[in-house]
Each structure stands twice: as structure tokens, then as C-alpha cells.
Amino acid sequence: MFRKEEFCLAKKVMSRDEQLKQRYRMAEKHMITHRKSKKPAILTKNEKKSLGIGKDEGRAILRYARISSTKVKIVIDLIRGKDLDEAYAIIKYTPKAASEILIKLLTSAEANAVNNNELDRDKLYVAEAYANQGPTLKRIRPRARGSANRIRKRTSHITLVLRERE
């Protein structure tokens, strides 16, 4: 006969202390450096998940947003380091095109932090916020005497990270 333990598909429920101990054991195993460059080994997605890396934050990324990264950075600089409710208030009353995009991104990051990682909503703050340049769409506008001007339609990749304040 088969033993019941062999076919149990449910995961073992661990306390916070047991999770931390397991995380340290896994981290020691993965603290191997590259033999030539002596840099730490790059972890795969599954290894990061088993180590619990990224469980203390809520992250939301918007790629290929059709707005220039310089326009987004103006609003992002206003909310970086602020509490969640204060960041919502600032974005809501900022008359910029980027504020509509950022309010959706902020709600998504909040939902990821609260639902996926079980963080306390009242302690959340905007830890990281940045906008990188994405690919530029190039278009042509006809001008006088057969010439043409290039129109650059810029895109950006926007990232928001929420963490709990100690």
C-alpha cells in the first residue's frame, strides 16, 4: 500500500520564524559567487520566490505608456517617499497628463501589496518610483517644398514600488 504522506499535495503551513529560517538556509546555499568575476550568482525567478525576495513590497510596472518619461518624472518626483494616502491626494490634484496613468498604477501597486503580500495598507509608502524611456515611434510630417519633419512619439516604462514603513 501507498503511504498517505507521499500523495499529499497541500503545502505545509509555516510560521514567520520557520519561513525566515528556511530563507536563511536557502540564501546560504545561493550565496555562491562566480568563479572568475567573484560577483554573486544571479537568482532565477523560482529561487527568488522560494527565498521570499520581493515579499515585503508591492510592485506595479507599466510598460510602453504613450507619454514621455520626462513628463512622468515631474509627477513622480512629487510622490516619491510619501505615504500612500498623501500620494493619492497629490496625484489627484495635479493637473498633468501623467497623473491619470499614475493613479491607476498606484492602485495596482497597492492591490499587489495588500492582496498578494499581505502588507498593512496604513503603513505603505512610495519607496521607489521611476520612469525609464521606452522605444520611440517615429512618424513623418510633410513640410513645404517637398521636405519633411520627423515626429517623435515617445513612450516610457513606469515602475512604482510600495513598502511598509517601520
C-alpha positions in Angstrom: 0.0 0.0 0.0 1.0 3.6 -0.5 1.6 5.9 2.4 -0.7 8.9 2.7 2.3 11.3 3.1 3.6 10.6 -0.4 0.4 11.8 -2.1 -0.3 14.8 -0.1 -0.4 17.8 -2.5 -1.1 20.5 0.1 1.8 22.7 1.1 3.0 22.8 4.7 1.8 25.9 6.6 4.8 27.6 8.2 5.1 30.3 10.8 7.0 33.5 10.2 10.0 32.2 12.2 10.2 29.0 10.2 9.9 30.9 6.9 12.8 33.1 8.0 15.0 30.1 9.0 14.3 28.4 5.7 15.0 31.7 3.8 18.4 32.0 5.5 19.2 28.3 4.7 18.3 28.9 1.1 20.2 32.2 1.0 23.4 30.5 2.3 23.0 27.8 -0.4 22.7 30.5 -3.1 25.4 32.8 -1.9 27.8 31.3 -4.4 30.0 33.7 -6.3 31.0 33.4 -9.9 34.4 31.7 -10.1 36.1 34.3 -12.3 34.3 37.6 -11.7 33.5 37.0 -8.0 30.1 38.5 -8.4 27.1 37.0 -6.7 25.2 34.4 -8.7 22.1 35.7 -10.4 18.9 34.1 -8.9 16.2 32.6 -11.1 12.5 33.6 -10.6 11.8 30.4 -8.7 14.8 30.8 -6.4 13.7 34.4 -5.6 10.2 33.1 -4.9 11.5 30.3 -2.5 13.8 32.8 -0.8 10.9 35.2 -0.3 12.6 38.1 -2.1 10.1 40.7 -3.0 7.5 39.7 -0.4 8.0 42.9 1.6 6.8 45.2 -1.2 4.0 45.8 -3.7 5.3 46.5 -7.2 3.5 47.7 -10.3 5.1 48.2 -13.7 3.5 49.9 -16.8 5.5 49.3 -20.0 5.1 51.2 -23.3 3.0 54.0 -21.8 2.4 56.6 -24.6 3.8 59.5 -22.7 7.2 61.0 -22.5 9.3 59.9 -19.5 10.2 63.5 -18.7 6.6 64.4 -18.3 6.0 61.4 -16.0 9.1 62.2 -13.9 7.7 65.6 -12.9 4.7 64.0 -11.1 6.8 61.0 -9.8 9.2 63.4 -8.0 6.2 64.8 -6.1 5.1 61.5 -4.7 8.4 59.7 -4.0 8.8 58.9 -0.3 5.2 60.0 0.6 2.6 57.9 2.4 0.0 56.2 0.3 -2.9 58.5 1.1 -0.8 61.6 0.7 0.4 60.3 -2.7 -3.2 59.7 -3.8 -4.1 63.3 -2.8 -1.1 64.8 -4.6 -1.8 62.9 -7.9 -5.5 63.6 -7.8 -5.0 67.4 -7.7 -2.0 67.6 -10.0 -3.2 68.8 -13.5 -0.8 66.7 -15.6 -1.5 64.1 -18.2 0.7 61.6 -16.3 -1.4 61.8 -13.1 -4.2 59.8 -14.7 -1.8 57.0 -15.6 0.0 57.1 -12.2 -3.2 56.9 -10.1 -4.1 53.6 -11.9 -0.5 52.3 -11.3 -0.6 53.3 -7.7 -3.9 51.4 -7.1 -2.4 48.4 -8.8 0.7 48.5 -6.6 -1.5 48.9 -3.5 -3.6 45.9 -4.5 -0.4 43.8 -5.1 1.0 44.8 -1.7 -2.2 44.1 0.2 -3.6 41.1 -1.5 -0.5 39.2 -2.7 2.0 40.0 0.1 -0.5 40.7 2.9 1.0 44.1 3.9 -0.7 46.7 6.1 -2.3 49.4 3.9 -1.9 52.1 6.6 1.9 51.7 6.8 2.5 51.7 3.0 4.6 54.4 1.4 6.1 55.0 -2.1 9.6 53.6 -1.7 10.7 53.7 -5.3 9.2 55.4 -8.3 10.9 55.9 -11.6 10.2 56.3 -15.3 12.6 55.0 -18.0 12.5 55.8 -21.6 10.8 53.3 -23.9 11.0 52.9 -27.7 10.2 56.0 -29.7 7.7 55.8 -32.5 8.9 57.8 -35.5 6.5 59.5 -37.8 6.9 61.9 -40.7 5.1 65.2 -41.2 5.2 66.7 -44.7 6.6 70.3 -44.9 6.9 73.0 -47.5 8.9 72.4 -50.8 8.9 68.6 -50.6 10.8 68.4 -47.3 9.7 66.5 -44.2 10.0 66.8 -40.4 10.3 63.8 -38.1 7.8 63.5 -35.3 9.0 61.5 -32.3 6.2 59.9 -30.3 8.0 58.9 -27.1 7.0 56.0 -24.8 8.0 55.2 -21.2 8.3 52.3 -18.8 6.9 53.4 -15.3 7.6 51.5 -12.1 6.1 52.1 -8.6 7.2 50.2 -5.5 5.3 50.4 -2.2 6.8 49.2 1.1 5.8 49.2 4.7 7.2 52.0 6.9 8.8 50.7 10.1 
